[in-house]
Amino acid sequence: MIDLHTHTLFSDGELLPSELVRRAVVTGYKAIAITDHADYTNLEQLVDAAMRARYLEDGYDIAVIPGVELTHVPPKHIAPLARKAKECGAEIVVVHGETAAEPVAPGTNRAAVLCEDVDVLAHPGFITLEEARQAAEIGVMLEITSRGGHNMTNGHVAAVAKEAGAMLVVDTDTHGPGDLITSARALAVALGAGLSRRGADEAMKNALHKLDYIISRR
């Protein structure tokens, strides 16, 4: 399992990075991104904490990817904040998409898929075909999530992504120890979203390709 979207107690998660990573190792993870909720008020601190968590690679057979999830940020601030995150050392930038489960500002999805510094648009809700096509053009991955509430639109996201040719990725949006999943469970989530077995496998491979790219740039 390669999970590009998780949280620790540095935002609204329940675990220290060390606890989260250890549980991920036991669950069979190959890599985990620490992407706590960020805006201009805490970006530098979160990126620094996530980067420090890479010490856990020295002792466990897992890649730890420092990142952030830009959350409830006004759409016009997403691009500059994503750029700042990368400049601070974030290896992955997730944007909290227009989930049907929360009052996210309209225009958030569009701002994310127009930004080259964004890697993943998380739980993008009722994303439009136009937005998905822009994501495909720029290389932003659309998330299929195992998280309750956010996952109610997985089927829509999968269908629109397929029509647009956009890349999908399966993440957990982990907040607590019970949220981590195995690769088999991630495959089931993808299939449950209506993907074919080939499409589900491709979604899993997209996370691997992103991991390989990140590691190659270290």
C-alpha positions in Angstrom: 0.0 0.0 0.0 1.2 3.5 -0.9 -1.0 6.1 0.9 -0.6 9.7 -0.2 -3.1 11.3 2.3 -2.9 10.9 6.0 -3.0 13.0 9.2 -1.3 13.1 12.6 -2.0 14.9 15.8 -0.2 17.9 14.3 -3.7 18.6 12.7 -6.8 16.6 13.5 -5.3 13.1 13.5 -4.9 11.0 16.6 -1.3 9.8 16.4 2.3 11.0 16.5 4.1 10.5 13.1 6.1 7.7 14.8 2.9 5.9 15.9 1.3 6.4 12.5 4.3 5.1 10.6 4.8 2.1 12.8 1.2 1.1 12.3 1.5 1.6 8.6 4.6 -0.7 8.6 2.6 -3.4 10.4 -0.3 -3.0 7.9 2.1 -3.6 5.0 2.7 -0.1 3.7 5.5 0.6 1.3 5.1 4.3 1.7 3.1 6.9 3.6 2.7 10.6 3.1 2.1 12.8 6.1 -0.3 15.5 4.9 -1.7 17.4 7.8 -4.3 20.2 7.3 -2.5 23.4 6.3 -3.0 27.0 5.4 -0.8 30.1 5.7 -1.0 30.0 9.5 0.8 26.7 10.0 2.4 25.6 6.7 6.0 25.9 7.6 5.6 24.1 10.9 3.8 21.2 9.3 6.2 20.8 6.5 9.1 20.9 9.0 7.5 18.3 11.2 6.8 16.0 8.3 10.3 16.3 7.0 11.7 15.5 10.5 9.5 12.3 10.4 11.7 11.0 7.6 14.1 9.8 10.3 11.7 6.8 10.7 13.0 5.5 7.4 16.2 4.6 9.2 14.8 1.7 11.1 11.7 0.8 9.2 11.2 -0.5 5.7 9.0 2.3 4.5 9.2 5.6 2.7 7.9 8.6 4.6 6.8 11.4 2.3 6.5 14.9 3.8 3.6 16.9 2.6 0.5 19.0 3.4 -3.2 19.1 2.7 -4.3 22.6 1.8 -7.7 22.7 3.6 -10.6 25.2 3.2 -8.2 27.7 1.7 -9.9 30.4 -0.5 -9.5 29.2 -4.1 -7.4 32.2 -5.2 -4.7 31.4 -2.5 -4.3 27.7 -3.5 -1.7 28.2 -6.2 0.6 30.5 -4.2 0.3 28.4 -1.1 1.0 25.2 -3.0 4.1 26.8 -4.5 5.2 27.9 -1.0 4.7 24.4 0.3 7.0 22.9 -2.3 9.6 25.6 -1.7 9.5 24.7 2.0 10.3 21.1 1.2 6.9 19.4 0.8 7.3 16.4 -1.5 3.5 16.1 -2.1 0.7 18.7 -2.0 -2.8 17.6 -1.5 -5.8 19.9 -1.8 -8.9 19.3 0.2 -11.5 19.1 -2.6 -15.1 20.0 -2.8 -16.4 16.9 -0.9 -20.1 16.6 -0.4 -19.5 16.0 3.3 -18.2 19.5 4.1 -18.8 23.1 3.1 -15.8 23.6 0.9 -15.7 26.9 -1.1 -16.9 26.6 -4.7 -14.0 26.9 -7.1 -11.6 24.9 -5.0 -11.5 22.0 -7.4 -10.9 24.2 -10.4 -8.1 26.1 -8.6 -6.4 22.8 -7.7 -6.5 21.4 -11.2 -5.0 24.5 -12.7 -2.0 24.4 -10.4 1.1 22.5 -11.4 2.3 22.3 -7.8 -0.7 20.3 -6.7 -0.3 16.5 -6.8 -3.6 15.2 -5.5 -7.1 16.6 -5.4 -8.6 14.8 -2.4 -12.2 13.7 -2.3 -13.3 16.1 -5.1 -17.0 15.4 -4.7 -19.1 16.2 -7.7 -16.1 17.2 -9.8 -17.1 18.3 -13.3 -15.9 16.8 -16.6 -14.2 20.0 -17.5 -12.3 20.0 -14.2 -11.3 16.4 -14.6 -10.1 17.1 -18.1 -7.9 19.9 -16.8 -6.6 17.5 -14.1 -5.7 15.1 -16.8 -3.9 17.8 -18.8 -1.8 19.0 -15.9 -1.3 15.7 -14.2 -3.2 16.2 -11.0 -4.4 12.9 -9.5 -8.0 12.6 -8.4 -8.6 10.7 -5.2 -10.8 7.7 -4.6 -11.0 7.6 -0.8 -11.8 4.9 1.8 -12.9 7.5 4.3 -16.5 7.5 5.3 -18.6 10.5 4.2 -16.0 11.7 1.6 -16.4 8.3 -0.2 -20.1 8.9 -1.0 -19.0 10.3 -4.4 -16.3 7.8 -5.3 -18.5 6.4 -8.1 -19.0 9.8 -9.6 -15.3 10.7 -9.4 -14.3 7.4 -11.0 -16.8 7.7 -13.9 -15.8 11.3 -14.6 -12.1 10.6 -14.4 -12.5 7.7 -16.8 -14.3 9.9 -19.4 -11.7 12.6 -19.0 -8.6 10.4 -19.0 -7.6 11.7 -15.6 -5.4 9.7 -13.2 -6.9 8.3 -10.1 -5.3 7.3 -6.8 -6.6 5.4 -3.8 -5.9 7.0 -0.4 -7.3 6.6 3.1 -7.4 10.2 4.5 -6.3 8.4 7.7 -7.0 10.2 11.0 -6.9 7.3 13.4 -5.2 3.9 13.7 -8.3 2.1 12.4 -8.2 4.0 9.1 -5.1 2.4 7.6 -5.9 -0.3 5.0 -4.1 -3.1 3.2 -3.5 -3.1 -0.5 -6.2 -5.7 -0.9 -8.7 -3.3 0.8 -7.6 -0.4 -1.4 -8.2 -2.5 -4.4 -11.7 -3.3 -3.1 -12.3 0.4 -2.6 -11.4 1.1 -6.2 -13.5 -1.7 -7.5 -16.4 -0.6 -5.3 -16.2 2.8 -7.0 -17.0 1.1 -10.3 -13.6 0.8 -11.8 -12.7 -2.3 -13.8 -9.9 -4.5 -12.5 -7.6 -2.9 -15.0 -8.6 0.6 -13.9 -8.2 -0.3 -10.2 -4.7 -1.6 -10.9 -3.9 1.5 -12.7 -5.0 3.7 -9.8 -2.7 1.7 -7.5 0.2 2.0 -10.0 -0.3 5.8 -10.1 0.7 6.0 -6.5 3.7 3.9 -7.2 4.8 6.1 -10.1 4.4 9.2 -7.8 6.5 7.5 -5.2 9.2 6.6 -7.7 9.3 10.2 -8.9 9.6 11.6 -5.4 12.4 9.2 -4.5 14.2 10.0 -7.7 14.3 13.7 -6.8 15.8 13.3 -3.3 
